[in-house]
Amino acid sequence: MTAQGGQAPSAGPSQARLAQAFVDAVEALLCIVDHDGRILLTNPALQRFTGQDAETLRGKPFWDVWVAPEDVALAEQAVHLAMESGRAYPQEGDWLTRDGERRRVTMRNTVLRDDDGVPYGIACVGLDVTDDRAREARLRHQTRTDVLTGVANRGALFDALHARLADAGSSGCGLLFCDLDQFKTVNDEYGHATGDRLLAEAAARLADVAGPEHLVARFGGDEFVILCPHADEAELQELSRRVVARLGEPFPGPEGPLAIGVSVGVAVGRRGESADAVVARADRAMYGAKSSLRRRNPRG
């Protein structure tokens, strides 16, 4: 039987040629290693990645070529377990390029068997996900960060506070609820652009005073919260005094320095408490401090 026009249909490339064309063209990093982890086969993409040709790579333990030093023992163990059990599992780790650059690679591994069903090697398909992981990290950061000030947002605060209060090994934590005293006046008089700059500067000062061991979060509006990993009331009061002093310093304004100030409420959270309860207690303490300030300074 002939195709339309009287010509016999083309048989096309053989299955072997198609498989070879795929291995040669694909951007994934392909390799096969034996039961000792020695390289049997690599594709051009992996050869370009390592800067070595197929003959140079053949016979080398793969962990001596592209595996990050801290992961070598894990790679050796993974090969041993796969050959022993007949099963290989997906993994992810850092691979080193020809220039020593670290790239994050996710691996899909398959144990290869001979005609008698005996494992003789492992086939690996590696995908460079470095850019994907960086993008995911940026997205996580964005969803947990207040865009205006760069500190943690309310969601990130509650996640951290929930975790601290639920930690069986935790003795509790401290919370400072900070509310800027004159922000609305400045915002109304000078506009939102000035108000935004003031909020960003206030957040930077809080982060500077608190240090890396504490979490500074924007709770909303002109309210900030500092989560402290300890529940020592004396230390919390000392931190509160430093916050008041730092935010009591003049802020730059469009027509000269601006005096703002801050009211701070302190609360100690104990293990097993709800995050909402601790925040509410710190909030009440802050309002108490603000009311006291207004009684001392009716114009504030």
C-alpha positions in Angstrom: 0.0 0.0 0.0 1.3 3.4 -0.9 0.7 6.9 0.4 -1.3 9.4 -1.6 0.6 10.4 -4.7 2.1 6.9 -5.1 5.0 7.3 -2.7 5.7 4.9 0.2 5.6 6.5 3.7 8.9 7.4 5.2 10.1 5.1 8.0 11.6 8.1 9.8 14.5 7.9 12.3 15.0 4.8 14.3 14.0 4.7 17.9 17.7 4.6 18.9 18.4 7.7 16.8 15.4 9.5 18.3 16.6 8.6 21.8 20.1 9.8 21.1 18.8 13.1 19.5 16.8 13.7 22.6 19.7 13.0 25.0 22.0 15.3 22.9 19.5 18.2 22.7 17.8 18.3 26.0 18.8 21.1 28.5 18.3 18.8 31.5 21.5 17.4 33.1 21.5 13.7 32.4 23.8 11.0 33.7 24.0 7.4 34.5 26.3 6.1 37.3 27.2 2.6 38.4 26.8 1.0 41.8 29.9 2.7 43.0 28.8 6.2 41.8 31.2 6.2 38.9 30.0 8.0 35.8 29.0 5.8 32.9 27.2 8.3 30.7 26.6 12.1 30.5 24.8 14.2 28.0 26.2 17.4 26.3 24.3 19.7 28.7 26.1 18.1 31.7 29.4 18.2 29.9 29.0 21.9 29.3 28.0 22.4 33.0 31.1 20.7 34.2 33.5 21.9 31.5 34.6 18.3 30.8 33.9 16.0 27.9 32.3 12.6 28.0 35.6 10.7 28.0 37.1 12.8 30.8 34.0 12.3 33.0 33.6 8.6 32.4 34.8 6.5 35.4 35.0 9.4 37.8 32.8 9.3 41.0 30.2 11.9 40.3 30.5 13.4 43.8 34.1 14.4 42.9 32.9 16.4 39.9 29.8 18.4 40.6 28.5 17.7 44.2 29.1 20.5 46.8 31.7 19.3 49.4 29.2 19.3 52.3 26.9 17.0 50.4 29.4 14.3 49.3 28.7 12.0 52.2 25.0 12.3 51.6 25.5 11.5 47.8 27.6 8.4 48.6 24.9 7.2 51.1 22.1 7.8 48.6 23.8 5.7 46.0 24.5 2.9 48.5 20.9 2.9 49.7 19.5 3.0 46.2 21.5 0.0 45.0 20.7 -1.9 48.2 17.0 -1.2 48.2 16.4 -0.9 44.4 14.7 2.4 44.9 16.0 5.9 44.3 14.3 9.0 45.6 14.0 12.6 44.3 16.6 14.9 45.8 17.7 18.5 45.6 21.2 20.0 46.3 23.9 22.3 45.2 26.0 21.4 42.1 29.3 23.1 41.2 29.8 24.4 37.6 33.1 24.4 35.8 33.8 27.8 37.3 32.9 26.7 40.9 29.5 28.5 40.8 26.9 26.9 43.0 23.6 26.0 41.2 20.6 24.5 42.8 19.6 21.3 41.1 16.6 19.1 41.6 17.1 15.5 40.7 14.8 12.7 39.6 16.6 9.4 40.0 15.8 5.9 38.7 17.5 2.6 39.5 18.4 0.7 36.4 18.2 -3.2 36.3 19.7 -5.8 34.1 17.7 -8.6 32.4 17.7 -10.5 35.6 16.3 -7.6 37.6 19.6 -6.9 39.4 20.3 -3.2 39.9 23.4 -2.1 38.1 23.2 1.7 38.1 21.2 4.9 38.6 19.9 7.3 36.0 19.6 10.9 37.0 17.7 13.8 35.4 18.9 17.0 36.9 17.1 20.4 36.4 18.7 23.7 37.3 16.2 25.4 39.6 18.5 28.1 40.9 16.5 31.0 39.4 13.2 29.4 40.3 14.2 29.1 44.0 15.5 32.7 44.0 12.1 33.8 42.6 10.2 31.8 45.2 12.4 33.3 48.0 11.6 36.8 46.7 7.9 36.0 46.6 8.0 34.6 50.2 9.9 37.7 51.3 7.3 40.0 49.6 4.3 38.2 51.2 6.0 38.5 54.6 7.3 42.1 54.3 5.7 45.4 54.6 6.3 47.1 51.2 6.6 50.7 52.6 9.0 50.1 55.5 10.8 46.9 54.6 10.2 45.3 58.0 8.0 42.2 58.6 4.3 42.6 58.0 1.4 41.7 60.3 1.1 38.1 59.0 4.7 37.4 59.5 4.5 38.7 63.1 1.6 36.4 64.0 3.3 33.4 62.4 6.4 34.1 64.5 4.4 34.8 67.6 2.3 31.6 67.2 5.4 29.5 66.7 7.1 31.0 69.8 4.1 30.5 72.1 3.6 26.9 70.8 7.2 25.9 71.2 7.5 23.3 74.0 11.0 24.4 74.8 10.1 28.1 75.0 9.9 30.0 78.3 7.7 32.6 76.6 8.4 35.9 74.7 8.1 39.6 75.0 6.1 42.0 73.0 6.5 45.8 72.6 3.5 47.5 71.0 4.7 50.9 69.6 2.4 53.7 68.4 3.8 56.9 67.0 2.5 59.9 68.9 2.3 62.7 66.4 2.1 60.9 63.1 -1.4 61.9 62.2 -0.6 65.6 62.7 2.5 65.4 60.5 0.7 63.4 57.9 -2.2 65.9 57.8 0.1 68.9 57.7 2.8 67.8 55.3 1.1 65.1 53.2 1.4 61.4 52.7 4.8 61.5 51.0 6.3 63.0 54.2 4.3 60.6 56.3 5.6 57.6 54.3 9.2 58.7 54.7 8.6 59.2 58.4 7.2 55.6 58.7 10.2 54.2 56.8 12.6 56.1 59.0 10.8 55.0 62.2 10.9 51.3 61.1 14.7 51.7 60.4 15.3 53.1 63.9 13.2 50.4 65.5 15.2 47.7 63.6 18.5 49.4 64.7 17.5 49.5 68.3 16.0 46.0 68.4 18.9 44.3 66.7 18.8 41.1 64.7 17.7 38.9 67.6 14.3 40.6 67.6 11.5 40.8 65.0 10.2 44.2 64.1 6.9 44.3 62.3 4.6 47.0 61.0 1.2 46.2 62.6 -0.7 48.7 60.6 -0.8 52.5 60.0 1.7 54.0 62.4 1.8 51.0 64.8 4.8 48.7 65.1 5.4 45.6 67.2 8.7 44.2 68.4 8.7 40.5 69.2 11.5 39.6 71.6 12.7 36.0 72.1 12.8 36.3 75.8 10.3 37.1 78.6 12.5 39.0 81.0 10.5 42.0 82.0 13.5 44.1 83.1 15.1 43.6 79.7 11.8 44.5 77.9 11.5 47.7 79.9 15.1 48.6 79.1 14.4 48.0 75.4 11.2 50.1 75.7 13.3 53.0 77.1 15.7 52.7 74.2 12.9 52.7 71.7 11.3 55.8 73.3 14.7 57.6 73.3 15.5 56.7 69.7 12.2 57.7 68.3 12.1 60.8 70.4 15.0 62.2 68.3 14.0 64.6 65.6 13.0 63.3 62.2 13.9 65.2 59.0 11.0 67.1 57.6 10.4 69.3 54.5 10.6 72.5 56.6 13.0 71.4 59.3 13.1 68.7 62.1 9.9 67.0 63.2 9.2 65.9 66.7 7.2 62.7 66.8 7.7 60.5 69.8 6.3 57.0 70.5 4.1 55.3 73.1 5.1 51.8 74.0 3.2 49.0 75.7 5.0 45.9 77.0 3.5 42.5 77.5 5.0 39.0 78.3 3.6 36.0 76.5 3.7 32.6 78.1 3.8 29.3 76.4 0.4 28.1 75.5 -1.2 31.5 75.3 -2.9 32.7 72.2 -1.1 35.3 70.0 -4.2 37.5 69.9 -4.3 37.6 73.7 -0.7 38.7 74.0 -1.0 41.3 71.3 -4.2 42.7 72.9 -2.5 42.9 76.3 0.5 44.8 74.8 -2.0 47.1 72.9 -3.8 48.0 76.1 -0.5 48.7 77.8 0.4 51.0 74.9 -2.9 52.9 75.3 -2.2 53.3 79.0 1.2 54.8 78.2 -0.4 57.1 75.6 -3.1 58.2 78.1 -0.5 59.0 80.7 1.5 61.0 78.2 -1.6 63.1 77.3 -2.3 63.8 80.9 1.2 65.1 81.3 1.1 67.0 78.0 -2.5 67.9 77.0 -1.3 69.4 73.7 0.3 66.0 72.7 
